[in-house]
Amino acid sequence: MEYAAIRHFADKRYCYAVGKGRFLFRLETKKEDVAKVLLHVQDKYLQVKYKDTRRCYQMTLAHGAQYIDYYEAEIEMDVVCLRYFFEIEDAEGNVMYYGNHNFYDTCITDIEKMYDCPQNLREEEMFVLPAWAKNKVVYQIFPSRFASDKEVTEEVWYQSPIGHEADLKGSLRGIIDHLGHIKELGADILYMTPIFSSPSSHKYNIDDYYKIDPSFGDKEDLKELVDQAHKLGMYVVLDGVFNHTGVDFFAFRDIRENKEKSKYLDWYYIHEFPLVMEWGKKPNYKTFSYAGLMPKLNLQNQEAADFVIDVASYWIRECDIDGWRLDVADEISHMFWKRFRKEMKAVKKDVLIVGEIWHFAGDFLEGDEWDSVMNYPFYQSVLELVALERINASSFLESLGFMSGNLQRGLEGYLWNFIDSHDTERFLHSARNDVRKQKLAAALQLLLPGMPMIYYGDEVALGGGSDPDCRRGMLWDEKRQNRELFHYYQALLRLRREHLELTEGVIVEQYADDDKGLIYMERQLNGQQMILLFHVRKDTVELPQLAGRKNLLDGTVFTGCLGDYETIVLGQAE
């Protein structure tokens, strides 16, 4: 047994409340190193000789990553404080006991050698997530390129490749006019990249946070957009660019004019004067990346932090938006995000807060900062499995297992699972325009728990290379659209809505067969069973034992044979 691989902390990742009187405990071990784990618990304050509160629970192997297995147990408890330890047995029958970060050869009886879990504290810290958002489908729009209410020639609108400066006259009114498309597709949430006043097409260098960019419209247009979306049963999330501003933002403009005498000097990280703002030269002030036109805000400054809080609150109050997606959120302090969450939830209790972060974000997802993240590990795994064919099916499942094993269970239905975005090349481009691969990637995205985020145009095979070419004009001419792909997306989303086994069901069986290039998932909810088959290679695979069942994706009878990059969804056996 590999003692060095055994890991547990009595914190919000390994020991947390999932409801009133219900707690989840988690233990990490080396992969395939352990045969059985038992969780021993007892009341901290009631001595055993007066009342025996000792209980023992079998832990289950809940998730597996590349080198780690995650064992979990969910129990009911009603105590002031719980003490607990683990009994771990390997395949040879060797047993050891693990408590308070130490290993013992005999069963632990001294409560000071056990882990400690104060029940009230953990329940007060319980991760409360917006119920309306769980497992909803997000549709991402780049407003300047999605739709226009003005006259734009086809030559301009459909230019490819496209650059940063191209003016397609996209607008909020154009989005309003096309809400029906998003509803027909089956998405639930409209997420727009920045819409505030800015000289660029992407609007990530904002000069006025209280003003809608005039090219998009005005506040009344945003109000109408939110109102119309709500009437359709949809929600609206805005992009919050609070890590940095534009150089024409009032505070930075004052610094440019008044230099060392500016009263806003501490709003930024200025190293020296004169400011170096030339293209191709490293700025002498902190920025987003090294982009001189995007100076980084110092949110340790009280006035700067107050400004951001007021902006974020303003748009919730004024236009009833439903959430914020936070740009470059991992480069802002935990201290600020704790305040941000508290203040936003005070304005609108169930507002959704989603951070942008390109790596694992467990430290931001403990219940007191963000509600979710853009799930870049998912994006990277799908890209490498399907488009680039660099990893096998087992590696993909292991990447899912790592996320599940290291985040609180409730977050599974809130992670923004995406396959491309305004910051990446289009998945279809990465897959060398193989629509079969796009369909497989969409199935992995839309048939698993989480909040899948569809980048506008993916559903009709909009192409595009890396930024800025991934931001082409939406394909509104049906002759340019892949309608078969659109109907496939609709079918996936219909299944997602109609079969809660996909998102709420428990995993009965799951495995990867790398020789066949197959991922098998079986989920069950309220006695209803569903089997998902993902074939991740260009060949065929035979599964005669499953032949004869109905393929819920298209209503046909499954022959037992999967083709190139094919997904099959099988319902209950008759």
N, C-alpha and C positions, 0 to 999 in steps of 0.2 A: 504494500500500500504506500502510495507516494504522499507522505505527510505534507511536504512543501506545497502541494497543489490544493490542499484542503483550505477553504477560505470562507469565513463568515464574520460579519460585523453586526452588532446590534443597532443598526441604523435604518434609515428609511428605504434602503435598497434591499436589505436582506431580511428585515423584520418590520412589517407595517400593517396598519389597519386597512381592510378592504370594505369594512362596514362596521356598524355598531356591534361590538362584541365578536367580530370575526377578524382573524389575523392570518397573514401569510408569512411563513418562514422559509428561507431559502439557504441552501448550502451548495458550495462549489466543490467539485472533486476532479481529479484527473480523468480524462475520457476513458471509459470502459475499465476503470480501475476498481470500481466498487460494485458489490453485488446487492447490498441492502443498507438502507439508512433508516434509523428510528429517531424520532424526536421525543425526548423525555421532558416533561414540564411539571412544575409544581408551584403552589402559592409561595411567595417570598415570606409572608408574615405569619401564616398559620403553620405552626410546627407540626411535623408529621405525627409526633406522639399524641397530639390532641385531636388532629383531624388529618387523615391521609388524603392529600389533594394530588398525589402523584398520578400522572397519566402518561401513556405512551402511544405515539401515532406513527404509522408507517408513512414514510415520505416516498413520493413518486418521482421517477426520472421525467421531468417536465420538458427540458430543452437540452439540446446538445450543440456545442460549437466545435471548432476545429480541434481544440485540445482539452476542452472542459465539458463536463456534464453538470447540469443544474438540477438539484433535487428540491422539491417543494412539498409543503404540507399546509393546508388551510384548516384552521381549527376555530372552535368557539371558545370564548373565555369571558369570565366575569370576575376579575380580581383587581386589587389595587396595583399590584406589580407581580409579574410572572418571572420565575427563574427557569432556565432551560439549558439542556445540553444535548449532544448528538451521540448516538451509538452507531458506529460504522463498521461494516463487515465486508471483507474482500472476497474474491472468488474461491480462495483456499480455506475460507472459514475463519480467518484471523479477525479478531474483534478489538477495536480500541474505542475510547470515549473522548469526546472533544468538548471542552467547555472553557469559556473565557480565554480563548486563544492558547490553551494548553492541551496536551494529549495525556491520557491516563490509561493504564492497563486494566484497571478495575472500575466498576460502575461508580459514578460520582454521587456522593451523598452530602458533601459540604456545599451549601448554597453559595458560598463565596467563590467557589470554583466553577460556578455556572454563569451563563449569560443573563442579562437583566433586561426586562421589557416593561416599563411603566405603561399601563393600559391607557389611562387618561391622556397622557402626553402624546402617545401615538395616535389616538383617535382625534385629538385636537389638531394634529398635523396632517390628518388624512387628506389625500389628494382629491380635491373636488373639481370635477371637469364639467364643462357645459354639456348637458345631456343631449341637446339638440344637434350637436356636431358629430357625435359618435358614428363612425363608419359612413359619414356623408361623402359625396363625391364633389371634388373641387374642380372648377374650370378656370384656368389661368388665362388672362387677357393682357396683351401688351397694347394699351389703348391707342397709341399713335398708328398702329398697323392693323387693328382688328376690323373696324368698320367706320365709314364716314357718312355724314348727312349732307355732304357737299359733292359737287360734280368732280370726279376724278377719272381721268382716262384709263383704259385698261393698260396702256403702255406704262403709265406711271405706277398704277396699283400692283401690277403683277411683275414688276421688274425683279430679275434675279441674275446674279446675286445682288443683294441690297446692302447699302452702306448706312452709316450713322446719320448722314445728313439728308437722306431721302425724306421728302415731305409728302406723306400719303393722306394728310388731313383727317386722320382718325379722330373721333370725338365721342363724348359721352352720349350724345344724341344718337350717334351711329350704333352704339352698344344697346341703347334702349330699343332701337328698331329691330335688333336681332336677338333679343332675349328669347324669342320663340325657338330659335335654333338650339340654344343651350338647354331649354326645357325639353324640346323634342329629343335631344340626345339622351337626356336622363340625368344631367348633373344637378346638384343641389346648391352649390355655393359658387358665387362669382368672386374670384380674386383678381384684382387689378394691380399691376405694377404702378409706380407713383403717378399721381394725377395733379400734383401741385405745381405752382409756377416755377418754370425752369427753362433755360435756353436750349436744352438738348432734346433729342427724340426720346431718350429713355427716362428723363426726369429724375435721375438719381443725384443730380446736383441742384438742389432746391434753393430758390432765393426768397420765396414767400410761402410759409407753411399754412397761412390762413386764406390762401387764394388758389382756386382751381386754375390751372393753366388756361389762359384765354383760348388757345387753340382747341382745347377740349370742351370748353363751355364755362359754366359758372356753378355756384353753389346750388342754385335752383335745379339745374340739370342733374346734379348728384342726388339731390333729394328725390327727384322724380325717378331716377334710376333705382334707388333703394326702395322706394315705394312700390314701383312696378315689379321689382324682383320679389318683394315680400308678398305681393298679391298672387304671384305665381308659386308661392311656397318655397322660394329660394332665399338665400342669405348673401350678404355682401361683405367682403373683407378687403381692407385697404392696405397698401404698402407703407410702412412707417420707416422713413429714412432718418434715423436719429443718431447714427454713429457719426455722420458728417453732414455738412451743408454745401451749398454752392459758394463761390467766391463773391457773389453779389448779394448774399444774405446780409441783412443790416449789420449784424455784429462783426462779421469779417470785413465788410466794406469799411466800417469805422476804423478797424485796425489798419487797413490799407491806407486810409487817409491820415490818421492821427498817430500811427506807429506806436512807439512806447507810451504815448500819452492816452491811448485809447482806454476807455473804461471797460471795454470788453476783452482786454488782453488775456484774462484768465479763462475766457470761454473756450480758448483753443490752446494748443501746445506749440507756441512760437519759440523757436530756438534763438533767432537773431534777426536783425534787419540789415540791409533791405531784404524783403521777401524774394525768394527765388521761385518764380512761377513759370519759367520757360519750359516749353515742351522738350522732353528729352533730357532734362536736368533734374536731379534729385531735389525735391523741395526742402527747405530748411525749417519746416514745420510739419507736424504729423498730419497725415492724410489717410484717406482710404487707399490702400495699397501705396503707390507712390504717385497717385494722380493729383497733380497740383490744383486742379479745379474742384477738388473735393476735400477741403480741410476738415480734420477730425475735431469734433466737439469734445470739450472736457466736461463730462457730466458729473465729475466730482465737485465742480463749481455749483453752488446752490442755485444761483440765478439761471444758469444754463439748464440745469435739471428741472427747475420749476417751469421754464419755458416749454420744454418737451412734454412734460406732464400736462400742461395746459392745452397744448396743441392736440395731443392724443384724446384728451377728454372732450375738447371742443367738437371734434367731428363726430364723436359718439352722441353727444347731446344734440347737436344741430341737425344731423342727417340720419341718426338712428342706425349707423353702421353696426355690423355684428362682430367685427374683429379686426385685429391688426396682425399683419405679417411683418416681422421686424428684420430689417436689412442689416447684414453684418453684425448680427446680434451677439456673437460670441466675443466681440472685441469691446464690449461694454461690460462694466463691472456687475457682479452678482448683487452688490448693494443697491445699485440703481434699479435693476430688474425686480428686486423684491418690493421696492417702493412702487414701481410701475404697476405691478400686479395688484397690489392693495388699492391703489388709487383708481385704476380702471374698473375693477370689480365693484368699487363703491359707486361708480357712475352707472354701470350696467352689469348686474350680477353675473350674467351668463355670457359676457363678452369673451370671444376666443382670442388667445394670445399664442402666436406661432413664431418661433425663432428660426432665422436662417443660420445654419451652421453646417459645414461640409464634412464633419467628422462626428464621432460618437459624442453625445451631449448629456450624459447622465447627470452631471452636476447642475444642469439647468432645469432638470425635470424631476424635482423632488417635491413638487406641490406648492412651492412658494415663489415661483418665477414664471415660467412659461407653461402653457397647456400642451404644447406639441412642438415638433420641429419639421422642417423639410428633411425627409429621410434620404440623405445622400448615400448612406451605406446600401440602401435598397437600390437606388439608381445605379450605383457602381456595380453591384452584383448582377443586375439584369443586363446591363450593358456588356459585361464580360462573359456572362453565360450565353446570351442569345446573339447579340450583334457581333461581338468579337470572337466568341467561342474560345475564350482563354481559360475558363474554369469549367469544372464538371458539375453535374447535378448535385452531388454531395456537398460541394463547396457552397453552392447557393443555399441549400437548407441549413448549413452550418452558420452562414451569415445571418439568416433569419433567427436561428437559435441564439446567437450571441446577443442580438438586440432584445429578444424576449427574456433571456436569462439575466440581463443587466438593467432592465427597466421595470418599473412597477407594472403589474399585470394590466391594470385599467388603461394604460397608455396604448395598448395594442390597437384599439379602435380609433386612435387619434393621430397616428403617425402619417405624415403627408408622403405617401408612396408615389414617386413619379419616375418617368423614364426619360424625360428631357424637360428643358425649361428655357427661359430667355437667356440663361447664362451658359447653356451647353449647345452643342450642335444637335440638330434634330435626330431622334433615334433612327428614323428612316434613312437618313444620310449615313449614320454610323453603320447601319446594316446594309449599306450599298444598295439601297432602294428595294430590298427584298421585303415585299409586303407580308409574306408568310411570317417573317421574323417579327414584323411590327405587330401582327395579330397575336403571336405567342407572348410578346412582351406585354401587350395590353391585357391579355388574359391573366398573366401573373400579377399584374397591377390591380385589376378590377375584381378578381375572384378571391382575394385574400382580405383578411381584416385590415382596417386602417382607413385613412381618408385619402383615397387615390386622387392625385392631381393630374388632370389632363391639360396639356399645353395646347392652346387654341390651334386648330388646324390638324392636329394629329389624327383626328377622327376621319379626315378626308384626304389623308396622305400629303399634307403640306410638307415640302422639303426645305432644306437649308443647312448650310455648314455652320461653323462656329460663329460666335458673336462677331459682327452684327447680322450675319446672313440668316441666322435662326429666327430673325424677327421680320420675315417677309409679310406682305399683305395677305390676309386671310383669303382662302379660295371660295369666293361666293358664286362664281360662275359654275353651275353644276357640270358643265362639260369638262371643267378642269378638276372636278372632285372625283375621288374614288368612292362611289356610292356603295359599292359592296362592302368596303371597309367601314363606312359610316353605319351601315345596318349591322355589321358585326359588333361594333362598339355598342349599339343600341341593345343587341341581344345579350351581351355581357352585363350591361347595366340593368336590364330587365331581370335577369337571373339574380343579380345582387339584391334587388328590391324584393323579389318574390320569395327568395329562399334564404331565410335568416341563418340556416345552417352554415352558410358560407362565411358569415361574419361573427355570428354569436355562438356557433356550435363548438363543441369540444372535439379535439383531435382524437379519434379512435385509433387510427394507425397512420403512420407517415414514414416514407422511406424514399431513398434515391437508389436507382439501379444505374450505375455509371456505364456498365457494359451495353445497356440498351438505350442509354440517354433518356431515362424516364424518371419523372417525379410523380410519386403516388401520394395522395392525401385523402383521407377518409374522415369526414366530419359528421357529427350527429347532434341533433337538437330536438327535444321533446319526442323522441322515438323516430324522427325522420333522419334518414341517412343520405349522404351525398358523397360521391367519389369523384375526385379531380385527377385527371391524367394529363400531364404536360410532357410532350415529347420534344426534347431540346436539340435534336440532331436532324440531319438531312439523310434519312433512310426510313425504313419501316420497322415497326416493332409489333409483335404478335402477343395478344393477351386473350386467348380463346376462352379462358374461364369467365371473362366478363362479357362475352358476346351475347347478344339478345336483349341487353338492357337498352332503354331509351336514352339517347343523347339529348339532354335538355337544351343544348345550345341551338340545335336546329330541328329537333323533333324526329330525327331519323333513328333507326335501330342500329346500335353499335355492332359492327361486324367482327370486332375483336382485333382489328388492325388499325394502328395509328400511322399516318403518313408524315411527311416532312414537317417539322416544327408545329405539329398539330396539338390542339387542346380538345379534350373530351370531358364532358360533365355528365355523370351517370346518376340517375335518381334511384329511389328505392327499388330493390328487386321485387318483381311481382310473383 
